[in-house]
Amino acid sequence: MWRLAKWARNRDGAYEKGITPSLKIQDPQMPGTLAETVEQKAEAFRTAFFPKPPPADLSDTDSFLYPQQIEFPAVTAQEIQE
């Protein structure tokens, strides 16, 4: 990311035009693959900066005792209008 910012600063108007160099995709299944199109570059940035989170560990919720549900009175249309 910082290399890209440095590259854009050194190009007159490149940053404003949205022109970016090819990006090397860090995918172990496809080593050395380059992102050339805007869509490929957007996907490369998305996977690099927003990876899928690991599955949540819910093992501590099995024995949790939830409190009684709070009862709320029904809301009428008249109350909403007021």
Secondary structure as the mmCIF struct_conf table of DSSP 4:
data_model
#
loop_
_struct_conf.conf_type_id
_struct_conf.id
_struct_conf.beg_label_comp_id
_struct_conf.beg_label_asym_id
_struct_conf.beg_label_seq_id
_struct_conf.end_label_comp_id
_struct_conf.end_label_asym_id
_struct_conf.end_label_seq_id
HELX_RH_AL_P HELX_RH_AL_P1 TRP A 2 ARG A 9
TURN_TY1_P TURN_TY1_P1 ASN A 10 ASN A 10
BEND BEND1 ARG A 11 ARG A 11
TURN_TY1_P TURN_TY1_P2 ASP A 12 GLY A 13
HELX_RH_AL_P HELX_RH_AL_P2 ALA A 14 LYS A 17
TURN_TY1_P TURN_TY1_P3 GLY A 18 GLY A 18
STRN STRN1 LEU A 23 LYS A 24
TURN_TY1_P TURN_TY1_P4 PRO A 28 GLN A 29
BEND BEND2 MET A 30 MET A 30
TURN_TY1_P TURN_TY1_P5 PRO A 31 GLY A 32
STRN STRN2 LEU A 34 ALA A 35
BEND BEND3 THR A 37 THR A 37
HELX_RH_AL_P HELX_RH_AL_P3 VAL A 38 PHE A 49
BEND BEND4 PHE A 50 PHE A 50
HELX_LH_PP_P HELX_LH_PP_P1 PRO A 51 ALA A 56
HELX_RH_3T_P HELX_RH_3T_P1 SER A 59 THR A 61
TURN_TY1_P TURN_TY1_P6 ASP A 62 SER A 63
HELX_LH_PP_P HELX_LH_PP_P2 TYR A 66 GLU A 71
HELX_LH_PP_P HELX_LH_PP_P3 PRO A 73 THR A 76
HELX_RH_AL_P HELX_RH_AL_P4 ALA A 77 GLN A 81
#
